[in-house]
Amino acid sequence: MEVNIHEAKTQLSRLLQRVAAGEEITIARAGVPVAKLIAIAPANVVRPLGAMEGQIYIADDFDAPLPDDLLALFYGGQQPKRKTPGRAKPEKRPRKRASR
C-alpha cells in the first residue's frame, strides 16, 4: 500500500495497525516513495540452548594457531611476531596516601 505524507500524518494510528498485522506501507511525496513502514521483529526471542545439537560440528583445533604461511597472508605477506603465552602483568595502581 502507498500513501502520501498528508494521509500518513492523519491516519498514522490506522496505518500502524495495518503494519502490525504484517502489511508494508510506503509513504510517498508527490508520488515518489520516501519511506517505508514495516513491522519490527520481537527482540526478546528466547532461544533454547542446544537447539542446533547434532547439526553443526566444531573441530577440536578450531582455535589452534594458523600455519605461518596462512598467517602471513593476513599481514601482507610478512610474518607477524608471535606473542608467547604467559601471565599478564597486573596493572600498577597508584598508592593511596595515608590520611592524617
TAPE-V239074 format. One line per field, one symbol per residue. ss: DSSP state (H for helix, E for strand, L for the rest). phi: phi as a letter, one per 40 degrees, with the letter a starting at -180 (. if undefined). psi: psi as a letter, one per 40 degrees, with the letter a starting at -180 (. if undefined). Layout:
# TAPE-V239074
ss = ???
phi = ???
psi = ???
This chain:
# TAPE-V239074
ss = LEEEHHHHHHLHHHHHHHHHLLLLEEEEELLEEEEEELLLLLLLLLLLLLLLLLLLLLLLLLLLLLLHHHHHHHLLLLLLLLLLLLLLLLLLLLLLLLLL
phi = .bbccdccccbddcccccccchcbbbbbbfgbdbabcbcccdccccbccgcbdgbbbbccbcbcdccdccccccbggbcccccccaccccccbccccccc
psi = ihiiddddddfdddddddddeeihhhhihfehheihhiihihdfhhhiiedeheeihhidfdeiiiiddddddeffeihihhhhiahihiihiiihihi.
